[in-house]
Amino acid sequence: MNSDNLWYLFAAYGIIWLAVFGYVVMLVSRQRAMRRDIDALKKELKK
Amino acid sequence: MLRLKILLVASTLLMLVALFMVFVSVPTDAGQGVIQRIFYFHVPVAWVAFFAFFITFVAGIVYLTNRSQKWDMIASASAEIGLVFTTLILITGSIWARPVWGVWWTWDARLTASLVLWLIYLSYFIIRSYISDEDRRARFAAVVGIIGFVDVPVVALSIQLSRTQHPPAMIFQGGLAGSMSMLATLLVSVAAFTVLYALLMEVRVRIKKDEREIKKLKEACADE
């Protein structure tokens, strides 16, 4: 019973951390892509 | 950038302290055993979701008052974080329910109201994705964000308002007051997740600003 419950406990914390980490990685990569687009568009405008 | 770094360091440190307290220092609950430790992250996750939807609610009202896109950016950024955390409430709640109640899900008042909350804010983003006009999208989303927030007190008070299997809010009923370390662990976790929310908001709003800048630059390129 107790070892089963430990599995549930680690599953809950694991899912929280995976979700938070995944969300942060997604946000950071999206922001990097945006910055690249902004730089490219600014260069295009300067031409 | 400095604010972002401060928030990143603060949330990392607070999370490490919270994890230490949850897994090392806090005593095991006599009634539920180790599974009760889910509570130290499940409750702060719920707090962040409710707080995020409150910010969406306030930003929606301010947007409808002054029609500034800045408030729509804040409202939608906060709603997205709220939706992510509501998903985590439902998942961690189900994981807790399985060993304690013997089922992953039951149509209990608290659980059903939480699912409705998730669906309301999912529809908030579906509505946003279907409307291309910026002002119209912001107006409709603000209305959904304001009306949708009505479900937050329903979720919070569902334990008092109806017969439910969900455990009561022990912090308000003296259940945790007897164990100062349990209360301290919960409060540190709440602080850690609140700082994490601030960090995510900072990044999400920056992305929204970048999206607007890209749109303006593309318009400028098209004009030339």
Boltz contact constraints between the chains, C-beta under 6 A:
constraints:
  - contact:
      token1: [A, 5]
      token2: [B, 33]
      max_distance: 6.0
  - contact:
      token1: [A, 5]
      token2: [B, 34]
      max_distance: 6.0
  - contact:
      token1: [A, 5]
      token2: [B, 35]
      max_distance: 6.0
  - contact:
      token1: [A, 5]
      token2: [B, 99]
      max_distance: 6.0
  - contact:
      token1: [A, 6]
      token2: [B, 34]
      max_distance: 6.0
  - contact:
      token1: [A, 8]
      token2: [B, 35]
      max_distance: 6.0
  - contact:
      token1: [A, 8]
      token2: [B, 95]
      max_distance: 6.0
  - contact:
      token1: [A, 8]
      token2: [B, 99]
      max_distance: 6.0
  - contact:
      token1: [A, 9]
      token2: [B, 34]
      max_distance: 6.0
  - contact:
      token1: [A, 9]
      token2: [B, 35]
      max_distance: 6.0
  - contact:
      token1: [A, 9]
      token2: [B, 37]
      max_distance: 6.0
  - contact:
      token1: [A, 11]
      token2: [B, 95]
      max_distance: 6.0
  - contact:
      token1: [A, 12]
      token2: [B, 38]
      max_distance: 6.0
  - contact:
      token1: [A, 12]
      token2: [B, 92]
      max_distance: 6.0
  - contact:
      token1: [A, 12]
      token2: [B, 95]
      max_distance: 6.0
  - contact:
      token1: [A, 15]
      token2: [B, 91]
      max_distance: 6.0
  - contact:
      token1: [A, 16]
      token2: [B, 41]
      max_distance: 6.0
  - contact:
      token1: [A, 16]
      token2: [B, 88]
      max_distance: 6.0
  - contact:
      token1: [A, 19]
      token2: [B, 88]
      max_distance: 6.0
  - contact:
      token1: [A, 23]
      token2: [B, 84]
      max_distance: 6.0
  - contact:
      token1: [A, 27]
      token2: [B, 203]
      max_distance: 6.0
  - contact:
      token1: [A, 30]
      token2: [B, 207]
      max_distance: 6.0
  - contact:
      token1: [A, 31]
      token2: [B, 207]
      max_distance: 6.0
  - contact:
      token1: [A, 34]
      token2: [B, 210]
      max_distance: 6.0
  - contact:
      token1: [A, 37]
      token2: [B, 214]
      max_distance: 6.0
  - contact:
      token1: [A, 38]
      token2: [B, 213]
      max_distance: 6.0
  - contact:
      token1: [A, 41]
      token2: [B, 217]
      max_distance: 6.0
  - contact:
      token1: [A, 44]
      token2: [B, 221]
      max_distance: 6.0
  - contact:
      token1: [A, 45]
      token2: [B, 220]
      max_distance: 6.0
